[in-house]
Amino acid sequence: MPYSLRHAGASVWIKSGADPAEVAARAGHSIAVLYRFYAKILRGGQQHSNNLIARRTR
């Protein structure tokens, strides 16, 4: 059960746009582990990332 809660929490944090390094630290993972296990959650955010980058570079 705690693993499921940790996974759910990390998933929500990632999808909410939290810094992946911070999510990894809070979940007790390294960045490599975070990207390996949560890569499918991180995919699909290209448009959101493009919007964030565009706002910062204007």
N, C-alpha and C positions, 0 to 999 in steps of 0.2 A: 504493500500500500504506500509507504513513504516514497518509493521509487516512482510510482505513478503520479503522486502529487508533485514531486520534483520535476518530472517530465512535463506535466501539465503547466506548472508555473513557468518553467523556462520557455515553453511554447508560447504562452501568453505574452511574456516579456519580449520575446523576439518579434512577435507579430505586432506588438504595440510600438515597435521602433526603438526599443532600448538598445544601447550600445552593446554589441556582442561580447566585448571584453568584460563588461560589467555583468552581463547575464552569466557568462562562464564562471566568473568569480563567485557570484551568489549561488550558483548551482553546484559549486565544488568541482568544476571541470576545467580542463585547459581549453584554450581556443581551438586547438586541433580536434579535441573530442567534441566540442560544441558543433563545429562545422561538419564533422563526420556523422553525428547522430541527428542533427537538426537541419541538414542541408535541404531536405524537401520542404521544410517550413520557410527557409530563407529564399527559395526560388519563387519567382512570380512577383517579386517586388521591384522589378526593373523600372516600371513607370513611376512608382513612388520615389525611388532613388533618383531618377532623372529629374523629377520635380524639385526635390531637395537641392540637388546640385545646381539646377537652373536658378533657383531663388538666391543661392549664395554667390553666384557668379554674375549677377546683374549689376 
